[in-house]
Amino acid sequence: MSNFTTKKKKMMKTEFEKMRTEERYSFADPEIVASIAHAIDLCRQLQTMTLTDGHYRDVIEQLIPGIPKSATICPPFHCDHGHGIVMGEHTFLNYNCTILDGAYVRIGHHVLIGPNCQLYTPQHPMNYLERRLPQEVSHPISIGDDTWLGGGVIVCPGVTIGKRCIIGAGSVVVHDIPDDCLAVGNPAVIKKRLR
């Protein structure tokens, strides 16, 4: 094998690596499918538990490695992988939240996420012919410290929500929201500065 071929093989990314780095990837890739299946199994286990169940913490730590002891996720909870979620201290996710973590989802410290919130990193192609293929691109989501998402908020791919924000119930966040803002609506618009 030539030196060029060896370098080329080293440079080729797996579909999973492409997923994490905002490149188009195949969501039918066996490694990605296995990761999703593992997360589905752990989420299914969580659905039968309460926060006080003796095995709750073990399952949540398998699902989201590195989750702080002070963070709480109320089941039921749904995610694609789990290991793409990075949560800060004293963060609280209420019932029935969904996080599609193809790209990383970073949630700061002291964040409150209301029931039925949905955080989506995958973006399907705009072209209908391309949508027929099992391909997409995932864009990271970031939520700053001390932010509160009201119930039913949807955060779209690639959005950054700043620190100390409030996002009103039922809002759909399609653009970045700077620090210290109240944003409401579909699409969410800034209604006022909080500082």
C-alpha positions, 0 to 999 in steps of 0.5 A: 500500500502506498504512503498516499493511500495510507494517509488517505485512509487515515483522513477518511472520517466515519459517518459517526465522525461526520455527524459530530462535525456538521458534515453530511452523513448517512443515518443508516450507518451501522455505528449510528444505528447501534448508538441510537438503538442503545439510547432507545433501550436506556430511554425505555428503561427510564420510562418505567422509573421515577426519580427516586428509583434505585437504578434511575441514576445508573441508567441516566449516567449510562445514557449521558456520560458525565451528567452531574449528580446535581442535574435532573431529567424527569422521565419519560425522556427521549434522545438519539444517542445521549453521549452528545448531550453535555449538561451543567450543574443544577440543570433540570429537564421536566417531563417528556423532553426530546433531544436529538443529539446528532451534533453536540447539545450543550446545556449550561449550569442552572438551566430549566427546561420545561415539559415537552421541550424538543431540541433538534440538531439534525437538518434534512436536505432542502432538495426533495430528491436528496431527502430520499437518501438516508442523509442529513447534517447535524448542527450543534445547539448551545443553551447558556447558564441560567436560561429557562425554556418554557413548556413546549419550546422547540430549538432548531438545529444550530441555535445558540441561546445565551445566558440568563434568557427566558424562552416563552412556552410554545416558542420555536427558536430558529435563530440565535438569542443573545444573553439576557433576552426574553424571546417568544413566538413562532418563530421566536422573536426578542420581546425585551432585554432582561438586563 
